[in-house]
Amino acid sequence: MFTVKKVEMITKTFRLPIDLVERLSIIAQEQGVSMNNLVTQCCEYALNEMKDSNSNANAISLKKNKEMTINITQN
């Protein structure tokens, strides 16, 4: 059965280097996802890969976000 999932979101503002934003924009376009979606996935991936698996933020991330993974390769 199909179940609609709603992820609770919060709005935050971050300053990022121009070259990083440009790279993210290109990858998001190539993968057909929004910048927001890409940045969220990048952050989740980075947190999941952190060596310190004892941190509270990492433990919460591992429990909540195991829904979708995409592989991004840049030439």
N, C-alpha and C positions, 0 to 999 in steps of 0.2 A: 504494500500500500504506500502511496506517495504521501509524504509528510513535509509540509512547508516548515523550514527552519528559519528562525529569525535570530541573528546574532546581534547582541546588544553592542552598540557603538558609542564612542565619545569623540568629540572633535578636539583635536590638539593642533597646535601650530609649531612647526619645526623649520629652522633655517638650514638649508643644505647647499653645498657648493654647486655652482652652475653646471660644471662638467658632470657631476653625479646625476643631477636632475635630467640633463640631456641624455645621458646613457640609460637611465631608467625609462625615460619617455620612449626611446627607440625600442628597447626590449618590450615594453608594454604594448606598443603598436604591433611589433612582430608577433607577439604571442596572443594578441587579440583580447587583452585584459585591460582594465582601467589602471591608472597609476596607483590609485588607492589600494586596489587589490594586489598589485605587484609589491608595493612597499610593505603591506601587511604580511604577505607571504615571505618576503625577504627577512623581515624582523623575526617572524616565527621560526624560520629556518636557522637564523643566527642564534637565537635563544636556545633552540633545541640542540644545537651543536656545541654549546658552551661546555667546557670541561667540568665546571663546578655544578654537578647535577644535584647538589644538596640545597641550592638556593630556593627560596619559596617561589619566586617568579618563574623559575625554570620548571618546578614541579607542577605549578598551575598550568603552565603552557603545555606541558606534555599530556596532561589529563584532558584538557579542553579541545585541543586543535590537532586532531589526527584525521581530518576529513579528506583533504585533497593535497596532493603534492605534484608540482610540475618541475620538470627539468629544464633549466635555462642554460643554453650554451651560447657564447658570443664569439664570433670569428675575429 
